[in-house]
Amino acid sequence: MSIAIETFDKKRTENEFTTSAVDLLNQQIWYWGRDICKEEGNLLLEIGFERIEPPPTSDAVSSVYSLELPGNRNIILRGYGIFYGCSNHGGIFLRRYEFIPGYRSDSKLQNPPWLDTDLPQFRSPLKDELRSYTFLLTELITWIQNYEKNILKNYGLGYRHSVLEEWDNGKRQLINPVDVVGGWQEIKETIQEGFFMKNRSIKTNA
């Protein structure tokens, strides 16, 4: 089966570049959704994630995946977004179809975010919070890059291509798996240059 794949091209307009970042995030969350279903076992559990199943009283149908990281950091994966927190910098929530995370001073979520309505309030960072905001977002991207490097090392590029074929509906903009780590690097460098410090968001279709 052949699929139409776009490479991550750095020579784009500002709006095109940001839209590509949203496409990459959307694809990354799809990856995780398939990694938990791998025939050999749940790959998130294998690297230390805790799976928290929804309570009977919740309308949620999927589990929350939470991982404690060194340095008082933590990450939570949901189908609709990612939370990343660090005790010295607060926390961010990055929604799946946007690429401007909300910020809050608390580095942990008090309750599992089963649904979007379970999330606490996030906001745009204040001027004196921009350093922490940038730190959290770039740290999250570094974690994603390392995760993908390990996937390619342990399971090969063919596995990622097969996962992407399952997702191809002929309409989505797909990033070649070989370009994913480099694509995240371009996004990280752009964030460090201040590109995403503007108070705006770019959305894409599911």
C-alpha positions as CSV (number, residue, x, y, z in Angstrom):
1,M,0.0,0.0,0.0
2,S,1.4,3.4,-1.0
3,I,0.7,6.6,1.0
4,A,1.2,10.2,0.1
5,I,3.8,11.6,2.6
6,E,5.0,15.1,2.9
7,T,8.6,15.8,4.0
8,F,9.1,18.4,6.7
9,D,10.4,21.3,4.6
10,K,11.9,24.2,6.5
11,K,11.4,26.6,3.5
12,R,7.8,27.5,4.3
13,T,5.9,30.6,5.2
14,E,5.3,31.2,8.9
15,N,1.7,30.0,8.7
16,E,2.6,26.9,6.7
17,F,5.4,26.1,9.2
18,T,3.1,26.3,12.2
19,T,0.4,24.2,10.5
20,S,3.0,21.6,9.8
21,A,3.9,21.6,13.5
22,V,0.3,20.9,14.3
23,D,0.2,18.0,11.7
24,L,3.3,16.5,13.4
25,L,1.8,16.7,16.8
26,N,-1.4,15.1,15.5
27,Q,0.6,12.3,13.9
28,Q,2.7,11.8,17.1
29,I,-0.4,11.2,19.2
30,W,-1.7,8.7,16.7
31,Y,1.7,6.9,17.1
32,W,1.2,6.6,20.8
33,G,-2.3,5.3,20.3
34,R,-1.0,2.5,18.2
35,D,2.1,1.8,20.4
36,I,-0.2,0.8,23.3
37,C,-1.8,-1.8,21.0
38,K,1.4,-3.4,19.7
39,E,1.2,-7.2,19.4
40,E,4.3,-7.7,21.5
41,G,3.0,-5.6,24.3
42,N,2.1,-2.1,25.4
43,L,5.2,0.0,24.6
44,L,4.2,2.8,27.0
45,L,4.0,0.4,29.9
46,E,7.3,-1.1,28.9
47,I,9.1,2.2,29.4
48,G,7.5,2.9,32.8
49,F,4.2,4.7,32.1
50,E,1.4,4.0,34.5
51,R,-2.0,3.2,32.9
52,I,-4.9,4.7,34.9
53,E,-8.3,3.3,33.8
54,P,-11.3,5.6,33.9
55,P,-13.7,5.2,36.9
56,P,-17.2,3.9,36.3
57,T,-18.6,7.3,36.9
58,S,-16.6,8.9,34.1
59,D,-17.8,9.2,30.4
60,A,-14.2,8.6,29.3
61,V,-13.5,5.3,27.5
62,S,-9.7,5.4,27.3
63,S,-7.0,5.2,30.0
64,V,-4.7,8.0,31.1
65,Y,-1.0,7.3,30.7
66,S,1.3,9.0,33.3
67,L,5.1,8.9,33.7
68,E,7.3,10.4,36.4
69,L,10.6,11.6,35.1
70,P,13.9,12.6,36.8
71,G,14.2,16.1,38.1
72,N,10.6,16.3,39.4
73,R,9.2,16.2,35.9
74,N,6.1,14.4,34.8
75,I,4.2,13.8,31.5
76,I,0.6,12.7,30.9
77,L,-0.6,11.5,27.5
78,R,-4.2,11.7,26.4
79,G,-5.8,11.3,23.0
80,Y,-6.7,15.0,23.0
81,G,-3.3,16.4,24.2
82,I,-0.2,16.2,26.4
83,F,0.6,17.6,29.9
84,Y,4.2,18.3,30.8
85,G,5.3,19.6,34.2
86,C,8.4,20.5,36.1
87,S,8.5,21.5,39.8
88,N,10.7,24.6,39.1
89,H,8.7,25.8,36.1
90,G,5.1,24.9,36.3
91,G,3.1,23.0,33.7
92,I,1.8,23.2,30.2
93,F,-1.0,21.4,28.3
94,L,-0.6,21.1,24.6
95,R,-3.8,20.4,22.7
96,R,-3.8,17.9,19.9
97,Y,-5.1,20.3,17.2
98,E,-3.3,23.4,18.4
99,F,0.3,24.3,18.9
100,I,0.2,27.0,21.6
101,P,0.1,25.3,25.0
102,G,-1.7,26.7,28.0
103,Y,0.4,27.5,31.1
104,R,-0.2,27.2,34.8
105,S,2.2,27.6,37.8
106,D,1.4,24.1,39.2
107,S,3.6,21.4,37.9
108,K,1.2,18.5,38.6
109,L,-2.4,17.8,37.8
110,Q,-4.5,17.1,40.9
111,N,-6.8,14.6,39.1
112,P,-6.4,12.5,36.0
113,P,-7.7,14.4,32.9
114,W,-10.2,11.8,31.7
115,L,-12.0,14.4,29.7
116,D,-11.2,17.9,28.5
117,T,-13.6,19.2,31.1
118,D,-11.4,17.6,33.8
119,L,-8.5,19.9,33.1
120,P,-7.8,22.9,35.4
121,Q,-7.6,26.3,33.8
122,F,-4.6,27.0,31.6
123,R,-3.7,30.5,30.3
124,S,-1.1,32.4,28.3
125,P,2.1,32.9,30.2
126,L,2.9,36.3,31.7
127,K,6.1,38.1,30.5
128,D,8.1,36.8,33.5
129,E,6.9,33.3,32.9
130,L,8.1,33.1,29.3
131,R,11.4,31.5,30.2
132,S,9.6,28.7,32.1
133,Y,7.0,28.3,29.3
134,T,9.8,28.0,26.7
135,F,11.7,25.6,28.9
136,L,8.7,23.3,29.4
137,L,7.8,23.2,25.7
138,T,11.4,22.5,24.5
139,E,11.9,19.8,27.2
140,L,8.7,18.1,26.1
141,I,9.9,18.1,22.5
142,T,13.2,16.6,23.6
143,W,11.4,13.8,25.4
144,I,9.3,13.1,22.3
145,Q,12.5,13.0,20.1
146,N,14.2,10.6,22.4
147,Y,11.1,8.4,22.5
148,E,11.0,8.3,18.7
149,K,14.7,7.5,18.4
150,N,14.2,4.5,20.7
151,I,11.2,3.3,18.7
152,L,13.3,3.4,15.5
153,K,16.2,1.7,17.2
154,N,14.2,-1.1,18.7
155,Y,11.4,-1.7,16.1
156,G,12.7,-0.2,12.9
157,L,11.4,2.3,10.4
158,G,9.1,-0.3,8.9
159,Y,7.0,-0.4,12.1
160,R,6.4,3.4,11.9
161,H,5.5,3.2,8.2
162,S,3.0,0.4,9.0
163,V,1.4,2.5,11.8
164,L,1.2,5.5,9.4
165,E,-0.5,3.4,6.7
166,E,-3.3,2.6,9.1
167,W,-3.9,6.3,9.6
168,D,-3.8,7.4,6.0
169,N,-7.3,8.4,4.9
170,G,-6.2,10.3,1.8
171,K,-6.8,13.7,3.5
172,R,-4.3,14.0,6.3
173,Q,-1.0,15.6,5.9
174,L,1.5,12.9,6.7
175,I,5.1,13.4,7.9
176,N,7.6,10.8,6.6
177,P,8.6,8.7,9.7
178,V,12.3,9.2,8.8
179,D,11.8,13.0,9.1
180,V,9.8,13.0,12.4
181,V,12.8,13.4,14.8
182,G,14.3,16.1,12.6
183,G,10.9,17.8,12.3
184,W,10.6,18.1,16.1
185,Q,14.2,19.5,16.1
186,E,13.1,22.3,13.7
187,I,10.1,23.1,15.9
188,K,12.3,23.2,19.0
189,E,14.8,25.5,17.5
190,T,12.0,27.8,16.2
191,I,10.5,27.9,19.7
192,Q,13.9,28.8,21.2
193,E,14.0,31.7,18.7
194,G,10.7,33.0,20.1
195,F,8.4,32.1,17.2
196,F,5.7,30.5,19.4
197,M,5.7,33.2,22.1
198,K,3.0,35.0,20.2
199,N,-0.5,34.7,21.7
200,R,-2.1,32.7,18.9
201,S,-2.9,29.2,17.9
202,I,-3.2,27.2,14.7
203,K,-5.9,24.5,14.4
204,T,-6.2,21.7,12.0
205,N,-8.9,19.1,11.1
206,A,-8.9,15.7,12.8
